């Protein structure tokens, strides 16, 4: 395996230990950089999610691998951008989802609602990481608990009302608050 970090050639490796030592040395000398992605054969992968397994499986292969780094600030800005994009998608789906719950929701609507809740958890984690000043974690969890109770009791009108009148407004407020961070 031939290994680069950004434009630095680290060397050719055929054992995990020697590659790991060289990576650790590079990281020690470049503490401000975070190993973010790695690229191999035109594909990109998350460093944190799969590097160790990839290294074990491919260290003795004739492949060229480039690890891409970023600063904490760059990663945070990227998270802000992806959070804004995700918020836009969530906001765009609320009205249709609420309409389905005012009518007689089918299994697909319940699955979409479950996906919406999963998205809210993702947002919570993202907003904590980017330290969004308009995000109130306690308020979020109170609002979510009430919403989950309506879901569990299958109160479709309460679910639809919460989507239309609470979550829609709350998500729009977050979108505006995050846009302010970005500028």
MIDOSE-1310 file (N, C-alpha, C; in nm, 2 decimals, decimal comma, always signed):
residues 183
xxxx	+0,09/-0,12/+0,00/+0,00/+0,00/+0,00/+0,09/+0,12/+0,00; +0,06/+0,21/-0,09/+0,13/+0,34/-0,09/+0,03/+0,44/-0,03; +0,09/+0,52/+0,07/+0,00/+0,60/+0,15/+0,05/+0,75/+0,15; -0,05/+0,83/+0,13/-0,03/+0,98/+0,13/-0,13/+1,03/+0,24
xxxx	-0,09/+1,14/+0,30/-0,18/+1,23/+0,38/-0,17/+1,36/+0,31; -0,29/+1,40/+0,26/-0,29/+1,52/+0,17/-0,19/+1,51/+0,07; -0,09/+1,60/+0,06/+0,02/+1,59/-0,04/+0,15/+1,53/+0,01; +0,15/+1,48/+0,14/+0,27/+1,42/+0,20/+0,27/+1,27/+0,17
xxxx	+0,37/+1,22/+0,10/+0,39/+1,08/+0,08/+0,45/+1,02/+0,21; +0,37/+0,93/+0,27/+0,42/+0,86/+0,40/+0,51/+0,74/+0,37; +0,49/+0,68/+0,26/+0,57/+0,56/+0,22/+0,48/+0,45/+0,17; +0,55/+0,34/+0,14/+0,49/+0,21/+0,10/+0,49/+0,12/+0,22
xxxx	+0,38/+0,05/+0,25/+0,37/-0,03/+0,36/+0,31/-0,17/+0,32; +0,35/-0,27/+0,40/+0,30/-0,41/+0,38/+0,26/-0,47/+0,51; +0,26/-0,39/+0,62/+0,21/-0,44/+0,75/+0,14/-0,33/+0,82; +0,04/-0,37/+0,89/-0,05/-0,27/+0,96/+0,03/-0,19/+1,07
xxxx	+0,12/-0,26/+1,14/+0,19/-0,19/+1,25/+0,28/-0,08/+1,19; +0,35/-0,10/+1,09/+0,44/+0,01/+1,03/+0,36/+0,12/+0,98; +0,24/+0,10/+0,92/+0,16/+0,20/+0,87/+0,10/+0,28/+0,98; +0,06/+0,21/+1,09/+0,00/+0,28/+1,20/+0,10/+0,36/+1,28
xxxx	+0,22/+0,32/+1,29/+0,33/+0,40/+1,35/+0,35/+0,53/+1,27; +0,36/+0,51/+1,14/+0,39/+0,63/+1,06/+0,27/+0,73/+1,06; +0,15/+0,68/+1,06/+0,03/+0,77/+1,08/+0,03/+0,84/+1,21; +0,07/+0,77/+1,32/+0,07/+0,83/+1,45/+0,18/+0,93/+1,46
xxxx	+0,29/+0,91/+1,40/+0,40/+1,01/+1,39/+0,35/+1,14/+1,32; +0,28/+1,12/+1,21/+0,23/+1,23/+1,13/+0,13/+1,31/+1,21; +0,04/+1,24/+1,28/-0,06/+1,30/+1,36/+0,00/+1,38/+1,47; +0,10/+1,33/+1,54/+0,17/+1,40/+1,64/+0,24/+1,53/+1,60
xxxx	+0,29/+1,52/+1,48/+0,36/+1,64/+1,42/+0,26/+1,74/+1,36; +0,13/+1,70/+1,34/+0,03/+1,79/+1,28/-0,10/+1,78/+1,36; -0,09/+1,82/+1,48/-0,21/+1,81/+1,57/-0,33/+1,89/+1,53; -0,30/+2,00/+1,46/-0,42/+2,08/+1,41/-0,50/+2,02/+1,30
xxxx	-0,45/+1,92/+1,24/-0,52/+1,85/+1,13/-0,59/+1,73/+1,18; -0,71/+1,70/+1,13/-0,79/+1,59/+1,16/-0,80/+1,50/+1,04; -0,77/+1,37/+1,06/-0,79/+1,27/+0,95/-0,94/+1,25/+0,93; -0,98/+1,29/+0,81/-1,12/+1,31/+0,78/-1,17/+1,20/+0,68
xxxx	-1,11/+1,19/+0,57/-1,16/+1,09/+0,47/-1,03/+1,02/+0,42; -1,06/+0,91/+0,35/-0,95/+0,85/+0,27/-1,01/+0,81/+0,14; -0,92/+0,81/+0,04/-0,96/+0,79/-0,10/-0,88/+0,67/-0,15; -0,95/+0,58/-0,23/-0,88/+0,47/-0,29/-0,96/+0,43/-0,41
xxxx	-0,89/+0,42/-0,52/-0,95/+0,38/-0,65/-1,07/+0,47/-0,69; -1,06/+0,60/-0,66/-1,16/+0,69/-0,70/-1,28/+0,70/-0,60; -1,28/+0,62/-0,50/-1,39/+0,62/-0,40/-1,34/+0,69/-0,27; -1,44/+0,76/-0,20/-1,41/+0,82/-0,08/-1,48/+0,75/+0,04
xxxx	-1,41/+0,74/+0,15/-1,47/+0,68/+0,27/-1,44/+0,76/+0,39; -1,52/+0,75/+0,49/-1,50/+0,82/+0,62/-1,39/+0,75/+0,69; -1,29/+0,83/+0,73/-1,18/+0,78/+0,80/-1,22/+0,72/+0,94; -1,30/+0,79/+1,01/-1,34/+0,74/+1,14/-1,42/+0,61/+1,14
xxxx	-1,50/+0,60/+1,03/-1,59/+0,48/+1,03/-1,53/+0,36/+0,98; -1,42/+0,36/+0,90/-1,38/+0,24/+0,84/-1,23/+0,22/+0,81; -1,15/+0,32/+0,86/-1,01/+0,31/+0,82/-0,94/+0,19/+0,88; -0,96/+0,15/+1,00/-0,89/+0,04/+1,06/-0,92/-0,09/+0,99
xxxx	-1,04/-0,12/+0,95/-1,08/-0,24/+0,88/-1,01/-0,23/+0,74; -1,02/-0,12/+0,67/-0,97/-0,10/+0,54/-0,82/-0,13/+0,54; -0,75/-0,07/+0,64/-0,60/-0,09/+0,65/-0,57/-0,24/+0,67; -0,64/-0,31/+0,75/-0,61/-0,45/+0,78/-0,63/-0,53/+0,65
xxxx	-0,74/-0,50/+0,57/-0,77/-0,58/+0,45/-0,68/-0,54/+0,33; -0,62/-0,42/+0,33/-0,56/-0,38/+0,21/-0,41/-0,34/+0,22; -0,35/-0,35/+0,34/-0,22/-0,30/+0,36/-0,12/-0,38/+0,27; -0,14/-0,50/+0,24/-0,05/-0,58/+0,16/-0,09/-0,58/+0,01
xxxx	-0,19/-0,49/-0,03/-0,23/-0,48/-0,17/-0,15/-0,37/-0,24; -0,15/-0,38/-0,37/-0,09/-0,28/-0,45/-0,19/-0,17/-0,48; -0,22/-0,09/-0,38/-0,31/+0,02/-0,39/-0,25/+0,15/-0,35; -0,30/+0,26/-0,40/-0,26/+0,39/-0,36/-0,38/+0,45/-0,28
xxxx	-0,34/+0,50/-0,16/-0,45/+0,56/-0,07/-0,40/+0,70/-0,03; -0,50/+0,79/-0,03/-0,47/+0,93/+0,01/-0,57/+0,96/+0,12; -0,51/+0,99/+0,24/-0,59/+1,04/+0,35/-0,61/+1,19/+0,34; -0,73/+1,24/+0,35/-0,76/+1,38/+0,34/-0,78/+1,43/+0,48
xxxx	-0,72/+1,54/+0,51/-0,73/+1,60/+0,65/-0,81/+1,73/+0,64; -0,85/+1,78/+0,75/-0,92/+1,91/+0,76/-0,89/+1,97/+0,90; -0,92/+2,09/+0,91/-0,91/+2,16/+1,05/-1,04/+2,14/+1,12; -1,04/+2,16/+1,25/-1,16/+2,15/+1,33/-1,26/+2,26/+1,27
xxxx	-1,21/+2,38/+1,24/-1,29/+2,49/+1,19/-1,36/+2,45/+1,06; -1,28/+2,39/+0,97/-1,34/+2,35/+0,84/-1,45/+2,24/+0,86; -1,42/+2,15/+0,95/-1,52/+2,04/+0,97/-1,65/+2,10/+1,03; -1,63/+2,20/+1,12/-1,75/+2,26/+1,18/-1,83/+2,34/+1,08
xxxx	-1,76/+2,41/+0,99/-1,83/+2,48/+0,88/-1,91/+2,38/+0,79; -1,84/+2,27/+0,76/-1,91/+2,17/+0,68/-2,03/+2,11/+0,75; -2,02/+2,09/+0,88/-2,14/+2,05/+0,96/-2,25/+2,15/+0,96; -2,21/+2,28/+0,97/-2,31/+2,38/+0,96/-2,39/+2,38/+0,83
xxxx	-2,31/+2,36/+0,72/-2,37/+2,36/+0,58/-2,46/+2,23/+0,57; -2,41/+2,12/+0,62/-2,50/+2,00/+0,60/-2,62/+2,00/+0,69; -2,61/+2,07/+0,81/-2,72/+2,08/+0,90/-2,82/+2,17/+0,84; -2,78/+2,28/+0,78/-2,87/+2,37/+0,71/-2,94/+2,30/+0,59
xxxx	-2,87/+2,22/+0,52/-2,93/+2,15/+0,41/-3,03/+2,05/+0,46; -3,00/+1,98/+0,57/-3,09/+1,88/+0,63/-3,22/+1,95/+0,68; -3,20/+2,07/+0,75/-3,31/+2,15/+0,80/-3,40/+2,19/+0,69; -3,35/+2,23/+0,57/-3,43/+2,27/+0,46/-3,51/+2,15/+0,41
xxxx	-3,45/+2,03/+0,41/-3,53/+1,91/+0,36/-3,64/+1,88/+0,46; -3,61/+1,88/+0,59/-3,71/+1,86/+0,70/-3,82/+1,96/+0,69; -3,79/+2,09/+0,68/-3,89/+2,19/+0,67/-3,98/+2,17/+0,55; -3,92/+2,13/+0,44/-3,99/+2,10/+0,31/-4,09/+1,98/+0,32
xxxx	-4,06/+1,89/+0,41/-4,14/+1,77/+0,42/-4,25/+1,78/+0,52; -4,25/+1,88/+0,61/-4,34/+1,88/+0,72/-4,49/+1,90/+0,68; -4,51/+1,99/+0,59/-4,65/+2,02/+0,55/-4,72/+1,90/+0,49; -4,65/+1,83/+0,40/-4,71/+1,71/+0,34/-4,73/+1,60/+0,44
xxxx	-4,63/+1,58/+0,53/-4,64/+1,48/+0,64/-4,76/+1,51/+0,73; -4,78/+1,64/+0,77/-4,89/+1,68/+0,85/-5,02/+1,65/+0,78; -5,03/+1,68/+0,65/-5,16/+1,65/+0,58/-5,19/+1,50/+0,58; -5,09/+1,42/+0,57/-5,11/+1,28/+0,58/-5,17/+1,23/+0,71
xxxx	-5,13/+1,30/+0,82/-5,18/+1,27/+0,95/-5,31/+1,33/+0,99; -5,35/+1,44/+0,92/-5,49/+1,49/+0,93/-5,58/+1,39/+0,86; -5,54/+1,33/+0,76/-5,62/+1,23/+0,69/-5,59/+1,10/+0,76; -5,61/+0,99/+0,70/-5,59/+0,86/+0,77/-5,45/+0,81/+0,73
xxxx	-5,35/+0,82/+0,82/-5,21/+0,79/+0,78/-5,19/+0,64/+0,76; -5,12/+0,60/+0,66/-5,09/+0,46/+0,63/-4,95/+0,43/+0,69; -4,91/+0,30/+0,66/-4,78/+0,26/+0,71/-4,66/+0,34/+0,66; -4,67/+0,39/+0,54/-4,57/+0,47/+0,48/-4,56/+0,60/+0,56
xxxx	-4,67/+0,66/+0,59/-4,67/+0,79/+0,67/-4,61/+0,77/+0,81; -4,64/+0,66/+0,87/-4,58/+0,63/+1,00/-4,43/+0,61/+0,99; -4,39/+0,54/+0,88/-4,24/+0,53/+0,86/-4,18/+0,66/+0,84; -4,24/+0,75/+0,76/-4,19/+0,88/+0,73/-4,18/+0,96/+0,86
xxxx	-4,28/+0,94/+0,95/-4,28/+1,01/+1,08/-4,16/+0,96/+1,16; -4,14/+0,83/+1,16/-4,03/+0,77/+1,23/-3,90/+0,83/+1,18; -3,88/+0,84/+1,05/-3,76/+0,90/+0,99/-3,75/+1,05/+1,03; -3,86/+1,12/+1,04/-3,86/+1,26/+1,09/-3,80/+1,27/+1,23
xxxx	-3,85/+1,18/+1,32/-3,80/+1,18/+1,45/-3,65/+1,15/+1,46; -3,61/+1,05/+1,38/-3,47/+1,02/+1,37/-3,39/+1,14/+1,32; -3,44/+1,21/+1,23/-3,38/+1,34/+1,18/-3,37/+1,44/+1,29; -3,47/+1,44/+1,38/-3,46/+1,54/+1,49/-3,34/+1,50/+1,58
xxxx	-3,32/+1,38/+1,61/-3,21/+1,33/+1,69/-3,08/+1,37/+1,62; -3,07/+1,35/+1,49/-2,95/+1,39/+1,42/-2,92/+1,54/+1,44; -3,03/+1,62/+1,42/-3,02/+1,77/+1,44/-2,97/+1,80/+1,58; -3,03/+1,74/+1,68/-2,99/+1,77/+1,81/-2,84/+1,75/+1,83
xxxx	-2,79/+1,64/+1,78/-2,64/+1,61/+1,80/-2,56/+1,72/+1,72; -2,61/+1,75/+1,60/-2,53/+1,85/+1,51/-2,54/+1,98/+1,58; -2,65/+2,02/+1,63/-2,66/+2,16/+1,69/-2,58/+2,17/+1,81; -2,56/+2,06/+1,89/-2,48/+2,07/+2,00/-2,33/+2,08/+1,96
xxxx	-2,29/+2,01/+1,86/-2,15/+2,02/+1,81/-2,12/+2,16/+1,76; -2,21/+2,21/+1,68/-2,18/+2,35/+1,62/-2,21/+2,46/+1,72; -2,26/+2,42/+1,84/-2,29/+2,52/+1,94/-2,38/+2,63/+1,90; -2,49/+2,59/+1,84/-2,59/+2,68/+1,78/-2,65/+2,76/+1,90
xxxx	-2,64/+2,89/+1,90/-2,69/+2,97/+2,01/-2,84/+2,97/+2,03; -2,92/+2,94/+1,92/-3,06/+2,94/+1,93/-3,12/+2,81/+1,97; -3,03/+2,71/+1,99/-3,08/+2,57/+2,02/-3,08/+2,56/+2,17; -3,20/+2,53/+2,22/-3,22/+2,50/+2,37/-3,24/+2,35/+2,38
xxxx	-3,14/+2,28/+2,43/-3,15/+2,13/+2,44/-3,27/+2,09/+2,53; -3,29/+2,16/+2,64/-3,40/+2,12/+2,73/-3,53/+2,14/+2,66; -3,55/+2,25/+2,60/-3,68/+2,28/+2,52/-3,70/+2,17/+2,42; -3,59/+2,13/+2,34/-3,60/+2,03/+2,24/-3,65/+1,90/+2,30
xxxx	-3,59/+1,86/+2,41/-3,63/+1,73/+2,47/-3,77/+1,73/+2,53; -3,81/+1,84/+2,58/-3,95/+1,85/+2,63/-4,05/+1,84/+2,51; -4,02/+1,92/+2,40/-4,11/+1,92/+2,28/-4,11/+1,78/+2,22; -3,99/+1,71/+2,22/-3,98/+1,58/+2,16/-4,06/+1,48/+2,24
xxxx	-4,05/+1,48/+2,38/-4,12/+1,39/+2,46/-4,27/+1,40/+2,44; -4,32/+1,52/+2,43/-4,46/+1,54/+2,41/-4,51/+1,49/+2,27; -4,42/+1,51/+2,17/-4,45/+1,46/+2,04/-4,45/+1,31/+2,04; -4,36/+1,24/+2,11/-4,35/+1,10/+2,11/-4,47/+1,04/+2,18
xxxx	-4,52/+1,11/+2,29/-4,64/+1,06/+2,35/-4,76/+1,06/+2,26; -4,77/+1,17/+2,18/-4,88/+1,17/+2,08/-4,87/+1,06/+1,98; -4,74/+1,03/+1,94/-4,72/+0,92/+1,84/-4,76/+0,79/+1,91; -4,71/+0,77/+2,03/-4,74/+0,64/+2,10/-4,89/+0,62/+2,12
xxxx	-4,96/+0,72/+2,14/-5,11/+0,71/+2,16/-5,18/+0,71/+2,03; -5,11/+0,72/+1,92/-5,16/+0,73/+1,79/-5,27/+0,84/+1,77; -5,24/+0,95/+1,84/-5,33/+1,07/+1,82/-5,28/+1,15/+1,70; -5,34/+1,11/+1,59/-5,29/+1,16/+1,46/-5,32/+1,31/+1,44
xxxx	-5,42/+1,36/+1,50/-5,45/+1,51/+1,49/-5,34/+1,58/+1,58; -5,31/+1,53/+1,69/-5,20/+1,60/+1,78/-5,07/+1,59/+1,70; -5,04/+1,48/+1,64/-4,92/+1,47/+1,56/-4,91/+1,57/+1,45; -5,02/+1,58/+1,37/-5,03/+1,67/+1,26/-5,02/+1,82/+1,31
xxxx	-5,09/+1,85/+1,42/-5,09/+1,98/+1,48/-4,94/+2,02/+1,52; -4,88/+1,92/+1,59/-4,74/+1,95/+1,63/-4,65/+1,97/+1,51; -4,67/+1,89/+1,41/-4,58/+1,91/+1,29/-4,61/+2,05/+1,23; -4,73/+2,09/+1,21/-4,77/+2,22/+1,15/-4,74/+2,34/+1,24
xxxx	-4,76/+2,33/+1,36/-4,76/+2,45/+1,45/-4,64/+2,46/+1,54; -4,58/+2,35/+1,57/-4,46/+2,35/+1,66/-4,33/+2,32/+1,59; -4,32/+2,21/+1,53/-4,20/+2,17/+1,47/-4,16/+2,26/+1,35; -4,26/+2,29/+1,27/-4,24/+2,38/+1,15/-4,18/+2,51/+1,20
xxxx	-4,24/+2,58/+1,30/-4,19/+2,70/+1,35/-4,05/+2,69/+1,41; -4,03/+2,58/+1,49/-3,91/+2,56/+1,56/-3,79/+2,54/+1,46; -3,82/+2,45/+1,36/-3,72/+2,43/+1,26/-3,68/+2,55/+1,18; -3,78/+2,63/+1,14/-3,76/+2,76/+1,07/-3,67/+2,85/+1,16
xxxx	-3,70/+2,86/+1,29/-3,61/+2,94/+1,38/-3,47/+2,89/+1,38; -3,45/+2,76/+1,39/-3,32/+2,70/+1,38/-3,25/+2,74/+1,25; -3,32/+2,73/+1,14/-3,26/+2,76/+1,01/-3,21/+2,90/+1,01; -3,29/+2,99/+1,06/-3,25/+3,13/+1,07/-3,13/+3,15/+1,16
xxxx	-3,13/+3,09/+1,28/-3,02/+3,10/+1,37/-2,89/+3,04/+1,32; -2,90/+2,93/+1,25/-2,78/+2,87/+1,19/-2,73/+2,96/+1,07; -2,82/+3,01/+1,00/-2,78/+3,10/+0,89/-2,70/+3,22/+0,94; -2,74/+3,27/+1,06/-2,67/+3,38/+1,13/-2,53/+3,34/+1,17
xxx	-2,51/+3,21/+1,21/-2,37/+3,16/+1,25/-2,28/+3,16/+1,12; -2,34/+3,12/+1,01/-2,26/+3,10/+0,89/-2,21/+3,23/+0,84; -2,28/+3,34/+0,86/-2,24/+3,47/+0,80/-2,14/+3,54/+0,88
